[in-house]
């Protein structure tokens, strides 16, 4: 069953045995958002991978960060010959030392780094207009957008979202320690398998890596 925000709220209230007078819609919105943020911070999911293209301008080494960006995975330029070139990530102090005349046009950028919350920066300063592709992890959509909303997590990993929400709910309700411990363990188990799938199995190829095999304990025949 896929979760919408509406039936997720119903399940949270049923599991905690309280009604909307205690867990109002506004409170559950905060609870579920907290659970979503925990999931997104703990594991890298393919659903949140995104790609954006723009142009570096001659004489301008700053690039505006997309509004939904959480972190950059890599940056790639297309040079004047149409070849794709990957930029190397460095901190801004390195780039200041590498190229200490930032206002002067120089050539094809080689490095990039985070400048602040709104910009990232390249070095050396571009001498021409270059097409750039930014691969990044975006801010995911929240199920709390509307009662009918579903998300990647709510469609495929309902247990993870429910257990994460119940931890937050019991914390808000100052519920029994054993219930918080139970759902914390249930969440931990679900998060572990989620991470294995997202960062393991979905990043493997059977032809290149072989199929996953579980080691089996086998007693030596000589033992008998």
Secondary structure, DSSP 4 states (H G I P E B T S, - for coil): -PPPHHHHHHHHHHHHT--TTTS-HHHHHHHHHHHHHHHHHHS--GGGEEEEEEEEPTT--EEEPPTTEEEEEEEEEE-TTS-EEEPEE--HHHHHHH---TTS--BS--EEEE-SSSEEEEESPBSS-EEEEEEEEEPPPPGGGSTT---HHHHH-HHHHHHHHHHHHHHHHT--HHHHHHHHHHHHHHHHHHHHHHHTGGG--HHHH-----------GGG-
